[in-house]
Amino acid sequence: MTAVNLHEETGLSKLAQGLVGSEILRVAAEIRTLTEQGREICNLTVGDFSPREFRIPKKLEELIAAALAAGETNYPPSDGVKELRQAVVRFFQHSHGLTIPIESVLIAGGARPIVFAIYAAIVDPGDKVLYPIPSWNNNHYTYLAGGVPVEVAVGPDTNFLPTAELIRPHLRDARLICINTPVNPTGTVMARDEVKAIAQLVVDENHRRSARGERPLFLMWDQIYWMLTFGDNRHYTPPQLVPESARWTIFVDGISKAFAATGLRVGWTIAPPHITSRMRDILGHVGAWAPRAEQVAVARFLGMQDEIDRYHEQMIRELQLRLDLLHEGFEEMRRDGLPVRAISPQGAIYLSAQFQLPGRTNEEIRKLLLDRAGFAAVAFQAFGLKKEDGWFRLSAGAVSPDEIRAGLRRVRAALEAL
């Protein structure tokens, strides 16, 4: 009998052969194996929530159960349940002061299909896509679209965010600019003046292109974390500050992060209607629809502002408690002379921390923290950064305060032992 080797890559497309899998999910699988073996791990790797620490809103849970009981289990419309699209229109009006037509709204199975559809609808092979590094998965989506990456390295000097001045030199032949704020992986928030400056750059560039009959430049504005900001930090959108930029702004949004609802898979975009319709058709072939019962429930929940405010009061308090514990723990170590520092929490569910251990790569630092301290973090290399400078993402949605305190004690001991 002839043995068949099912592990050979023969027969795969060039796209499949060249695709790099998620570095974050690879690290998460390693952590799961260790915890199954009984290791005590402070797991700060995956940008998700543990239901033990963060439940979805109770009212939303009840609305989903009611929708299921009412038989809302068949296919939804390809652009989303009309009631939810209308609810998103009202929600944006209330939250951002933006008046949008319902034709601009498309519902999908979370933010990821929306991001994919934006790339598929805008980027042709060979088109340049401009994005900061570190940033979440833009390198992978650019590859899938056949685009040419234009990576703008950012660091703590610009709050790990691109500025108008950093973007300006690369603007002339770009097709798509991708910006996320609050940022995954850094947890930082773009300032109002910078949002306005970038929006104006896009408007000015498109006026120039229009005069020459050139294709427009679009701005993907990923605000999936916008409801999670801390202290004096506030989220702004380009059309709020430069209304004309709405013609070229494509939003990425949804409930996944704002309501600890990553598994419910309800996301949406707001874009110029001719873009939205093409994205709808692309996702229609993929079948990346949000479940109907969840759509019906979210449509009702988005109109319950008092429920949303009560939920966020507790959620943000608990998130900030965890992020503050991490930040204060590292700052205390830094004051004691240990080679660490962290950026104070601003938004999302992340903290940026740097382990300044010369001579060690980020992967070596990651392994050291995991092996000696049971402290699991993700290096910025997983977000496209090439520089080996010790920066890591710490995600606080799936750990308890006690787990963080214990993990920090182990990190201190491990660093002191060096």
Secondary structure, 3 states (H helix, E strand, C coil): CCCCCCCCCCCCCHHHHHCCCCHHHHHHHHHHHHHHCCCCCEECCCCCCCCCCCCCCHHHHHHHHHHHHCCCCCCCCCCCCHHHHHHHHHHHHHHHCCCCCHHHEEEECCHHHHHHHHHHHHCCCCCEEEEEECCCCHHHHHHHHCCEEEEEECCHHHCCCCCHHHHHHHCCCEEEEEEECCCCCCCCCCCHHHHHHHHHHHHHHHHHHHHHCCCCCEEEEECCCCCCECCCCCCCCHHHHCHHHHHHEEEEEECCCCCCCCCCCCEEEECCHHHHHHHHHHHHHHCCCCCHHHHHHHHHHCCCHHHHHHHHHHHHHHHHHHHHHHHHHHHHHHHCCCCEEECCCCECCEEEEEECCCCCCHHHHHHHHHHHHCEECEEHHHHCCCCCCCEEEEECCCCCHHHHHHHHHHHHHHHHHC
